[in-house]
Amino acid sequence: MAELTGPEKAVLMLLSMDEGTAVPVVAELDALDIRKLRDVALLMREVPASSLDRVYQEFISRTQEAVAVPKGGERYLRKITTRALGETKTNELFHEGNRSAMDRISTADPGQLASILEHEHPQLVAALLSQMTTERAALVLQSLPEEQRPIVLERLSGMTEIPAGLLEEVAAALSTELPTGGNEAAISVDGISRSAALVRKLGREIGESLLEHMDQGNAQLAAEIRRAMYSFEDLKVIDKKAMRDLLKEISTDRLALALKTASEDLRVHFLSAMSKRAAEMLRDDMELLGGVRLSDVEAAQREIVEIALRLESEGVLSLDTSGDQLV
């Protein structure tokens, strides 16, 4: 996940407080600050519990009890704002026009939406796709002209944050370019991960064609997307015969390190493709490792995934999963 922006951290902190604590805090904010928080609360998706821990470390702790995820999003923020500022002021700040515009976008036909977006700036299109579900964004991207897809994907991959109010403007009227207002709140976007998920959803033929096209103009970015498309856990889809071919390419010490944080299912999948003696030796190697740095484990996992991707390109194995692709 991309690094949280300041307004996102503020929303997380507010939504983790009980109502009695949050109300006086909101009462101290001016209208511009509350609008920023409203924009972010409207668009925030799921946030890992660890993100809230980092926010607490950044601010002085106000309570001994931590809530792992936002509880109620915009609705909860509106409730505590009403108690702090009154119904009339809250209605001015939380007008419903923007939300209904986003609702229309979320239910629009992907083909019709794509026909409008194909005439818009690629950065604007990428910003809109970044806030859709992966499946829906893939349908829209697939409906765009073929020559436009890699441009949009490249813009999406390079995103780290976008103005929170932009998507509401796009939903209301898809004819404006990115605003540059310095006072507008921003929301974080993990462009590489979103692009990787999109390419997987498109399926092998379309996805690879898209990345090959991107290779011509930005090979490094295309490589980053390919690396982000598959995690170590995705190797569970490799059949036993192909797994043996993969094992021939991996040193035992790197595999033992990579499996330290792997799920039990993945460990069993690797071990079942090995001889009994080799499996026992690998278990012994894992026990002898003791404590290891997470960064070392992740590096070993990434190395093995890249070997698997190379073997896939050579036709030795397949990482395809039909459930990940558009029907």
Buried (B, 14 or more C-beta within 10 A) or exposed (E): EBEBBEBBBBBBBBBBBEEEEBBEBBEEBEEEBBBBBBBBBBBBEEBEEEBBEEBBEEEEEEEEEEBEBBEEBBEBBBBBBBBBBEEEBBEEBBEEEBEEBBEEBEEBEBEEBBEEBBEBBBBBBBBBBBBBEBBBBBBBBBBBEEEBBBBBBBBBBBBEBBBBBBBBBBBBEBEEEBEEEEEBBBBBBBBBBBBBBBBBBBBBEBBBBBBEBBBEEBEEBBBBBBBBBBEBBBBBBBEEEBBBBBBEEBEEEBBBBBBBBBEEEBBEBBBEBBEEEEBEBBBEBBEEBEEBEEEEBBBBBBBBBBBBBEBBEEEBBBBEEEEBBEE
